[in-house]
Amino acid sequence: MSESHESNPFLHQAERFRGEVERLIERLKDQGERALDSIGVRPFGVWHPAADIVETPEHVIVALDVPGVASESLDVQIAGNMLTISGSRPLLDAAAGNIVHAQDRPTGEFARSFPMPVAVEHDAVEAEVADGVLTVKLAKAAQARSHSIPVGSKPKPATE
């Protein structure tokens, strides 16, 4: 015999918990790592390069600050609606006998994931690094581009 939520408070709490987990999973699917930031679960000490995302009439452009990162160590992937950029910046080379007095710049591996604001063409993606900024240019899918629709008018019917 099954119990109702009213007679068993544990069932009610378990159902609420399941609902919260489902909402979190949906938020992660839709928002990528922004969802992690919103609930405060970003791991401490992980390098998190700053990024901008701009939508133009024809493209989505993602710019990521990656000074000191060699282009060979960058990996750009698009899967479905999610753009993922990963790479690494090497540790400061402290030769034997040298003393490092400060090391404020983040080093090591990073990965950033960004949901695209519109559908993009997976075969029309360009990526390049210049002056410490990785720029990824993604062509919008045809259905995501703005189209101008001409508005016509019908002649008025002749009145007798």
C-alpha positions in Angstrom: 0.0 0.0 0.0 1.4 3.4 -1.0 1.5 6.3 1.4 0.4 9.8 0.5 2.7 12.8 0.9 0.4 14.1 3.6 0.8 11.0 5.9 4.6 10.7 5.3 6.6 14.0 5.5 9.7 12.1 4.3 8.0 11.4 1.0 7.1 15.1 0.6 10.7 16.2 1.4 12.1 13.6 -1.0 9.8 14.8 -3.8 10.8 18.4 -3.2 14.5 17.4 -3.3 14.0 15.5 -6.6 12.3 18.6 -8.1 15.2 20.8 -7.0 17.8 18.4 -8.6 15.8 18.3 -11.8 15.7 22.1 -12.0 19.4 22.3 -11.3 20.1 19.8 -14.1 18.0 21.8 -16.5 19.8 25.0 -15.6 23.1 23.4 -16.1 22.0 22.2 -19.6 20.7 25.7 -20.5 23.3 27.9 -18.9 26.5 25.9 -18.8 29.0 27.1 -16.2 27.0 30.3 -15.4 24.7 27.9 -13.5 27.6 26.8 -11.4 28.4 30.4 -10.6 24.8 31.1 -9.6 24.8 28.4 -6.9 28.4 29.1 -5.8 30.1 25.7 -6.7 33.0 27.0 -8.7 36.1 25.2 -7.3 38.6 27.5 -5.6 41.8 28.2 -7.4 40.6 27.2 -10.9 41.7 29.6 -13.6 38.7 31.3 -15.1 39.6 33.5 -18.1 37.3 36.5 -18.6 35.1 36.2 -21.7 32.7 38.4 -23.8 30.0 37.1 -26.1 28.6 39.4 -28.8 25.9 38.6 -31.3 25.9 40.4 -34.6 23.4 40.0 -37.4 25.5 37.2 -39.0 27.7 35.8 -36.2 28.2 35.0 -32.5 31.7 36.2 -31.4 33.3 34.9 -28.3 36.4 36.6 -27.0 38.5 35.0 -24.2 41.4 36.6 -22.4 44.3 34.1 -22.6 47.6 36.0 -22.3 50.6 33.7 -22.1 48.7 30.7 -23.5 50.2 29.2 -26.7 47.7 28.7 -29.5 48.8 25.0 -29.6 47.6 24.5 -26.1 44.1 25.8 -26.8 41.2 23.5 -27.7 37.9 24.8 -29.1 34.9 22.4 -29.4 31.3 22.9 -30.3 28.7 20.3 -29.4 25.1 21.0 -29.9 24.5 24.5 -28.5 27.6 24.5 -26.2 31.0 26.0 -27.1 33.8 24.7 -24.9 37.2 26.3 -24.8 40.1 24.7 -22.8 43.8 25.1 -22.5 46.7 25.7 -20.2 49.2 28.3 -19.2 52.5 26.9 -18.0 53.8 27.5 -14.5 56.5 30.1 -14.1 59.8 28.5 -14.8 61.8 28.9 -11.5 65.3 27.7 -12.4 67.3 25.9 -9.7 68.4 28.4 -7.1 65.9 31.1 -8.1 63.3 32.3 -5.6 59.8 33.2 -6.7 58.7 36.2 -4.6 55.3 36.6 -6.2 53.1 34.6 -8.4 49.7 36.3 -8.9 49.0 35.2 -12.5 46.9 32.1 -12.7 48.5 29.0 -14.3 47.6 25.5 -15.1 44.6 24.2 -17.0 41.2 25.9 -17.6 38.0 25.1 -19.3 35.1 27.4 -20.1 31.7 26.3 -21.6 29.3 28.8 -23.1 25.7 28.1 -24.3 25.2 29.8 -27.7 22.4 32.4 -27.6 21.2 31.2 -31.1 21.8 28.2 -33.3 25.2 28.3 -35.1 26.7 26.4 -38.0 29.2 23.9 -36.7 31.1 23.9 -40.0 31.5 27.7 -40.1 33.7 28.4 -37.0 36.9 30.4 -37.0 39.3 30.8 -34.0 42.5 32.8 -33.7 44.7 34.3 -31.0 46.0 37.9 -31.2 47.4 40.0 -28.4 46.4 37.5 -25.7 42.8 37.3 -26.8 41.3 34.2 -28.3 38.5 35.2 -30.7 36.0 32.5 -31.9 33.7 33.6 -34.6 30.7 31.3 -35.2 28.3 31.8 -38.2 24.6 31.9 -37.2 22.5 29.1 -38.6 20.2 30.4 -41.4 17.1 30.1 -39.2 18.7 32.2 -36.5 19.5 35.1 -38.8 17.3 38.1 -39.0 15.3 38.4 -42.3 13.5 41.4 -43.6 10.0 40.7 -44.7 8.5 43.0 -47.3 5.1 44.3 -46.5 2.8 44.6 -49.5 -0.6 46.2 -49.8 -3.7 45.1 -51.7 -5.4 47.6 -53.9 -8.7 48.7 -52.5 -11.7 47.2 -54.2 -13.4 49.6 -56.5 -16.6 51.1 -55.1 -19.6 51.5 -57.2 
